Amino acid sequence: MNRPAAKGWCPGALRPMESGDGLLVRVRPRLGRLTVDQVEALCAAANRHGSGLIDLTSRGNMQIRGVGHDAYDRLLVELEDAGLVDRDAAEEARNNIIVTPLWQPGDETVRIATELGARLSELPDLPSKFGFAVDAGDRPILTTASADVRVERSTAGALIVRLDGASTGVRLTAERVIELVSALCLGFVDTGGRSSRRMARHPERPPADEGAAFEPPAAAVAALTPGPAAGGAVYGAPFGSMAATDLERLVRASGAVALRTTPWRLFVLEGGQTIASDTFIADPWDRLLDVAACPGAPHCPAATVDTRQLARELAEAVTGPLHVSGCAKGCARPSSAPITLIGRAGKFDIVRDGRAWDLPQTTGLDPADVRSQLGND
């Protein structure tokens, strides 16, 4: 089955998106980092002008849910005052840069990402979800994150620029990275890439310079997990959602100086201590880390079922990744899962070893029927 059409663009602060519970207002922090003052400003704005809920997105951004149209202008002023808004909507739409959360001040990830961010206006007009991963540590960590052009290390330790889906990348110096990224983006557009929308789906690969040296990327480093980490502490947000009040309280209690976002429903409290929490995940073995669930009804107008309560109930009953989707778009997990539940007309279908838009093996189940069937697997 084909995947149902999803939104062709991502929300921002300057271009919010309507949802079932109000406007989604997304901030795209530079280098994926918010200072403590910025975290507090974001949380205060979410409580004053939204539903008090904040989402972590798969591109390492943070979004406020439930903003009313009459509150939006006041919210935007507060975010601008905190330095969390791009200069204009055009710059915001291009600001799709994910950086490794392991960056260190002054390293090549910081230098390359900062220069790329400053020169986004020089790039051609790209599809709205087209993005970049700057992952120039010793070994990449963002290999599963959504990006179309990747800056990584090769097996030989050199910098490479690799197109998403390609097995090798072009070896080059840091001074030439932005030049090549720009050329590849122009080649993508010139070969009709806008119709494909994403690099991995584009049938024509933009050519590199003649004589370019190609090298494979280094093996990925182990993914982050909740708990103590170098320079801070890692926490998970169940389903990528959290109450602003809880986040503000955790940041203060941990003694952190900043928060770094990730694309995995995890965040790093820079300089913070690991402390006990009833609302955030601090245990690397917590089953909720392996469970994806979209907001569901009534928060999303495409959904007809409550997703997250059932996902919590099933977390311990199901082995391996579990995906509970409010509809067949599968926004919370576009990849395959051993068990995927899909809401349809107020009931659930089950897909085994597939995605939300694949043909289900079982249909029309009430939540109690789902619990009974999966609990007996």
N, C-alpha and C positions, 0 to 999 in steps of 0.2 A: 504494500500500500504506500501511497505517496504521503508525505508529511503535509498536514494542512498549513496554509499560509499563516506565517506569524507576522508581527509588526516588522516593517522593513527598516526600522531605525531604533536607536536606543534613546531614552529620555536624557535630559540634562537639567541643569539649573535654569538655563535660559530658554529651554524648550522642554517643558514638562510634558508628561504623558498622562492622559486620562485613564483611570482604572476604576474598578468597582467600588473602591473605598475613597475615592478622591484623586487628586493629582499625585503622581510620582515625581519627585524632584531629586535628581541625581547630581552629586558632586563628584568631580574627577580630580582628586588631589595629585599634585605634582610629585613624582617619585613615590606615589602610593603612601604618602606620609602626612599625618596631621599632628600638629603640636597639641599639647594638653589643652591650651587655650582654644584651639580650633575644635577639638573634640567637645569641650564644654559648650562652645557656641552652637555646634551642630545639634547637640542633645537638647539644649534650651530651645532652639528653634523648632525642633521636632515636637517638643511638648507644648509649646505655645501655639503653633500654627498647623500642626499635623495631628496624626492619631497617637503620637508618642512612640511609633515603631520605626526602626531603621533597619534596612536590608544591606547585607554584603552581597555584591554582585560577582558574577563569574569573570569580570574584567578588573577586579580589584578596586571597584568604586563603592560608594556608600549612598544610599538613597532614602529619603524621608517619605513615608507613606501617609496617605489620608489628608493631604493638604487641600483645604477649601479654596475655591476660586477667589473668594473675598479676602482670604488671608495670604494669598500668594505674593503680592507685592511687598508686604511687610516681611515675609520670610526671606525674600530675595535680598532685601536691604541688609538683613542681619548676616546672611551668608557672604555678601559682598564685603561687609565690614570685617569679617573674619578671614578674608583672603581666600575664599573657597569657590569663587566664580571666575570663569574665563572672561577675557576682555569683550568678546562678542559671541553671538551664536555660531558664526562660521568657524571661529577658532575652537569653540567647545566641541562642535561636531567632528573636528579633525583630531581632537585630543583623545585618541584611543591608543595610549601607550601603557603597556604593562611592564613593570620592572621587577626583577628578582627582589624579594623582601630581605635578602641577605646582603644587599649592597652596603658598602662602607663609604663614609665621606671621602670625596675626592677620587674614588676609583673609576675605572673605565665605564662601568654601568652608569654612574652618575654623570660623567662628562658626556657620554654619547646620548643618553636620554634627555639631558638638559639642552644640548644642541639641537636634537631632533624636535623637541618641543618648541624651541625658539624659531624653527624654520618650517613649521607645518604649513604656513601660508604659501610656501614655495612649491608645495606638492600639487599635482593635478587634482582635479575634482574626483574623489574616490567614493565608492559606495559607503553608506553611512556606518556599516558594521566592520569595514576594513580596518585592521589594527596591526600594531607592532608589539613585539616582545623584545625588550633589551635585557639580556640574560648573560652578561659577560663576566660572570664569576669563573672560578676554575672549571666548574662543570655546570651544565644547564640544570635548572629546576622547573622551568616553565613549559616543559614539553607537552603537557596536557592542557595548557591554557589556550584559549582562543586567540590566535594571531595569524596574520597573513605573511608577514616578513619578520624573520627572527635574527637577532644579533646574538651569537653564541661563541663558545670556544670549540675548536676542533679537537680531535683525538691527539693532535700534536701540540695543543696548547695555543694555537694561533686564533685570532679573531676571524670569524666567518659571518657572512650574511647569507641566510638560507631561506628559500621560499617554503612556505608551509606545505608539507607533503613531499618535499624533495629529500632525497637521501644524503645529499651533500650540499655544501655551501661554498661561496667564493671566499678564498683567503685574501685578506687585505689588512692594511694598517688602520688604526683608529681614526687617523686623519681623513681617510677615504670612505668611511662608513656611510656618512650622510649622502655623499655624492652618489654612491652605488644604490642606496635605498631610494633616492629620488629617481634615478634612472630606471630602476625596476618598477617603480610605481607608474612612471610614464609609459614604460613598455606594456604594462598590464592594461592601461587605458587604451593605448594605441592598437592593441590586438583584440579589442572588444571585451575587455574584462568586466566592464560595468554590468553587462548582461549576466555574467556568471556570479557577480557580487563578491565571491570569495576566491582567494588565490588557489586553494586546493581543488576547487571545482572548475577552474579555468582550463580549457583544453590546450591552450597555447602558453608555454612558459616564456616569460619575457627573457630575451637573451642577455647574457653578461658580456663584458668586454672580450674581444678576441684574445686568446692566449691566457685567459684567467685560470688560476689554479683552484681546483675544487678539492675539498677535504670533508670527510664525514664529521658530524658533531660528536663531541665527547659523550660518554655514557652519562645519563642523568644522575644527579645526586639524589639521595633518599628524600622523599617528600617530608615537609614539616608535619609534626604531630603535636598535639597539646602537651604542655608541660614546660619545664625550664628549658631555655635555649641560650645560645651564646648572645650575650648582650641584652637579655630580657626574658620574657615569658610568652608562650603561645597559648591562645584560647580558641575554642570553637564556639560558634553560634549555631544552635540547632536550626537546621533548614536555612541557615544564613539570615535569620531574623532575630532581632533583639529589641528589648524595651530601652528607650533612650535613658531612662532613669537608672536602669541596671548597669548600662555601659558606663555612665558617668561615675557611678559609685565604685565600680570595679577599677577604673583608671585611677581614681583618687587613692583608693585603698592600696593599690599595688606600688605606688610611688613612681609610676612611669613618667617619662618626660615627653613621650610621643607615642602614637599608634601607627603601625604600618599595616596596610591592607594586603590581602592575598586573593587569588582567584579560587580558593578552595573552602570558603565559609570559615576560614581561620583568620585571626589577626594577631599581630605581634605587639606586645606592650614593651616598647623600647626602654630599657633601664628598669623595668618593673619586676616585681617578685611574683612567684606563683602562689596564689592564695585560694582557699576553698571557696567554691561558688555553687549555689543551688540553681543558677540560671545559665551559666556558661559551662562549656565542656573543658575540663582540665585533665581528664583521664584519656590517654591515647588509645585505650581499648573500649571506650564508650561506643555502643552499637549505633548511636545516632549519627556518628561520623560517616557511617556507610548507608545512610538513609537519606534520599532526596525527596522533597515534597514541595510543590509550588504553593502559593498562598491559598488557592482554592476558593470556593464560594464562602462568603459573598464578596471577598476582596477582589476577585478577578471576574469580569463579566462573561468570560468564555467558559467558566467552570460552573458545574451543576452540583458539586459534592464538596463536603468538608474533607480536606485531605490530611491535615497535619495531626489531628487527634487520632485518626486511624493509623497513620504512620508511626506515631509513638507507641500505640498499642501493639503493633506488629513487629517492632524493632527486635525484640528478643525471640520472637517466634520464627523468624526467617533467617536463614544462614546466607551470608554474603550480601551484596548490594541489593537494596530495595528502592523502587521508585514508585511514588504515589502521585499521579498527575490528575489535575482537575479536568483536563480535556486531552484530545489526541495530539496537541502540538508538542507536548513533552518538554516544556521550557526548562524545568528544573534539572533535567538530565537528558540531553539529546542522544547520548550513547546507549548501547544495549545494557540491560540488567537481567539477572536471573529471573526476577519477578518484577513486573511492572503492572500496576493497577491504574486503570484509566476511567475517569468519570464520564458517564454518558446517560443523559436524561435522569439524573438523580441516583443512578446505580453504578456499579463498577464492573468493568471487564478485566480479564486477566490475560496478559501476554507473558509467556515464558521464554526466556532467552531472546528477548527482542526489545523493541523500542515502542514508545507510546502510540505510534501511528501504524504499527504492524498489525497483522490479522490476529485477533485474540482467540485463545483456545476456549475460554469460558466467558459468558456474557450475562449481564443483567442480575448481578448479585447485590444484595443488601450488605451493609457493613458486617452484620452478624454472620452472614453466609461466608463472607471473605475470611473473617477471623476463624471460623470453624474449618474451612477448607485448608487454609494455609497452616493452621495450627496442627493439622493432621498429616501434613506432607512428610 
